Amino acid sequence: MTKPASPPFEIIVTVQRADIDQQNHVNNTVYLRWVQEVATEHWDATAPATMRDAIGWVVLRHEIDYKMPACLGDEIVLRTWVGEATRITFERFTEIRRKSDCTLQAQARTLWVPINPETGKPTRVPAEIRSRFSV
């Protein structure tokens, strides 16, 4: 995983009963949901309102490495940052750690593509936005 080019963005979630699978730990689909949630919150917190309305995002690729299981009641730190940001793709990294001991539960690399929300077609990301998220 690359080092953050811009300051990481973090949120904390608590593992809920609905997140637990038959093996009594967080289901892998929940990690994917968390990756998407923290990315969306980062975008909403950092992008200007005009850009949030003008650019939507779709995932081109997710890569997730599962390291340790998370369990019911665990507080989880979701940390994300943008790696390489081009005019047509944003590479985003996410770390998922247990808050109590900072144990890495999972890590992800996701490739996002900007779209025009009205047409659903790919669009370009202005330099101002790329510089806000990545160097």
C-alpha positions as CSV (number, residue, x, y, z in Angstrom):
1,M,0.0,0.0,0.0
2,T,1.4,3.4,-0.9
3,K,1.9,6.2,1.6
4,P,-0.8,8.9,1.6
5,A,-0.2,11.8,-0.8
6,S,-2.7,13.8,1.1
7,P,-3.9,13.6,4.7
8,P,-5.9,10.5,5.4
9,F,-9.6,10.8,6.1
10,E,-11.0,8.7,9.0
11,I,-14.3,7.6,10.4
12,I,-15.1,5.1,13.1
13,V,-17.8,2.5,12.9
14,T,-18.9,-0.1,15.4
15,V,-19.5,-3.7,14.3
16,Q,-23.2,-4.5,14.5
17,R,-25.1,-7.8,14.7
18,A,-26.1,-7.6,11.1
19,D,-22.4,-7.4,10.1
20,I,-21.6,-10.8,11.5
21,D,-21.6,-14.0,9.4
22,Q,-21.9,-17.7,10.3
23,Q,-18.2,-17.8,11.3
24,N,-19.1,-15.3,14.0
25,H,-17.0,-12.4,12.5
26,V,-17.6,-9.6,10.1
27,N,-18.7,-10.8,6.7
28,N,-16.4,-9.9,3.8
29,T,-19.2,-8.0,2.1
30,V,-19.3,-5.6,5.0
31,Y,-15.6,-4.7,4.5
32,L,-16.5,-3.8,0.9
33,R,-19.4,-1.6,2.1
34,W,-17.1,0.1,4.6
35,V,-14.5,0.8,1.8
36,Q,-17.3,2.5,-0.2
37,E,-18.7,4.4,2.8
38,V,-15.5,5.9,3.9
39,A,-14.7,6.9,0.3
40,T,-18.0,8.6,-0.1
41,E,-17.7,10.4,3.2
42,H,-14.2,11.6,2.2
43,W,-15.5,12.9,-1.1
44,D,-18.5,14.6,0.6
45,A,-16.3,16.2,3.3
46,T,-13.6,17.4,1.0
47,A,-15.0,18.3,-2.5
48,P,-16.7,21.6,-3.0
49,A,-20.5,21.4,-3.4
50,T,-20.3,22.3,-7.1
51,M,-18.1,19.3,-7.8
52,R,-20.1,16.9,-5.6
53,D,-23.1,17.7,-7.8
54,A,-21.1,17.6,-11.1
55,I,-19.2,14.4,-10.6
56,G,-20.4,11.0,-9.6
57,W,-18.2,8.0,-9.0
58,V,-18.3,4.3,-10.0
59,V,-15.9,1.6,-9.1
60,L,-13.7,0.0,-11.8
61,R,-11.9,-2.4,-9.5
62,H,-11.7,-3.4,-5.8
63,E,-8.8,-5.3,-4.3
64,I,-9.2,-6.3,-0.6
65,D,-6.7,-8.2,1.5
66,Y,-8.3,-9.7,4.7
67,K,-5.8,-9.9,7.6
68,M,-7.7,-10.5,10.9
69,P,-11.4,-10.9,11.7
70,A,-13.4,-8.2,13.3
71,C,-16.1,-9.2,15.8
72,L,-19.3,-7.9,17.2
73,G,-18.9,-4.7,19.1
74,D,-15.4,-3.9,17.8
75,E,-14.9,-0.2,17.1
76,I,-13.3,0.0,13.7
77,V,-11.2,2.9,12.2
78,L,-11.7,3.3,8.5
79,R,-8.9,5.3,7.0
80,T,-8.7,6.3,3.4
81,W,-6.6,8.4,1.1
82,V,-6.2,9.0,-2.7
83,G,-3.0,7.7,-4.3
84,E,-2.6,8.6,-8.0
85,A,-5.4,10.9,-9.2
86,T,-5.5,11.4,-13.0
87,R,-8.2,13.2,-15.1
88,I,-10.0,9.9,-15.5
89,T,-9.2,7.7,-12.5
90,F,-8.7,8.0,-8.8
91,E,-6.7,5.3,-7.0
92,R,-7.9,5.1,-3.4
93,F,-6.5,3.1,-0.5
94,T,-8.3,2.1,2.6
95,E,-7.1,0.6,5.9
96,I,-9.5,-1.0,8.3
97,R,-8.1,-1.3,11.8
98,R,-9.5,-2.2,15.2
99,K,-9.5,0.9,17.3
100,S,-8.5,-0.7,20.6
101,D,-5.2,-2.1,19.4
102,C,-4.7,-0.7,15.9
103,T,-4.6,-4.2,14.5
104,L,-5.0,-4.2,10.7
105,Q,-8.2,-6.1,9.9
106,A,-8.1,-5.5,6.1
107,Q,-6.7,-3.2,3.5
108,A,-8.0,-2.2,0.1
109,R,-7.1,-0.6,-3.2
110,T,-9.9,0.7,-5.3
111,L,-9.9,2.3,-8.7
112,W,-12.7,4.8,-9.1
113,V,-13.9,6.5,-12.4
114,P,-15.7,9.8,-12.4
115,I,-19.0,10.0,-14.3
116,N,-21.5,12.7,-15.2
117,P,-24.4,11.9,-12.9
118,E,-27.0,13.0,-15.5
119,T,-25.6,10.9,-18.4
120,G,-23.8,8.1,-16.6
121,K,-20.9,8.6,-19.0
122,P,-17.2,9.0,-17.9
123,T,-16.1,12.6,-17.3
124,R,-12.8,14.3,-16.5
125,V,-11.8,15.5,-13.1
126,P,-10.5,19.1,-13.0
127,A,-6.9,19.7,-11.8
128,E,-8.3,21.6,-8.8
129,I,-10.0,18.5,-7.5
130,R,-7.1,16.2,-8.2
131,S,-4.8,18.5,-6.3
132,R,-7.2,18.7,-3.3
133,F,-7.1,14.9,-2.9
134,S,-3.7,13.9,-4.2
135,V,-0.3,15.3,-5.1
